[in-house]
């Protein structure tokens, strides 16, 4: 396998990594599994809390003490919630991450098309890879900070998130909390984004180095 074929396959691989990171980040922003609380309540047993909405599992009774079926009810989080700072920061960081990853996708895919068509604009391609790499790296760091801080604040009960006064269950009836799906989803997105960012960033620097020292590039291609 020649050097140029390996380079092309690496570009395709890390483009897929970046795409997976972006899709996971979008799903993370709309997820309600940032915080999962279980209550000692016969009507509402579980509450899932996201960045912009929440859901709860409500059990319906047709007759007294006769359990029928559960219903999942979802609503938007409004001003009646006492929203902690870490969730507000997470809203901003996840929105920023989605935007940065979109920019990174545009620049990295644009550079890939130019390489695929054998366009001779090396400086422009390197600039695209450099911008994409920076966007992916910053995005990965932002996502990891969001999910790690949120999970830590929730599990350790440092968070100031309080349920509304008219909510069917009360804070003191919580049995236990669990780590929601947002944590592994966020870590996966952050890792994929960071890895692809490091690759594109290093690829840009190596490409510039190969033009400054073309004899090294000739040896590598043999």
Helices and strands as residue ranges (DSSP letters): H 3-30, E 35-39, E 44-49, E 53-63, E 66-76, H 85-116, H 122-155, G 171-173, E 174-178, H 181-212, H 214-220
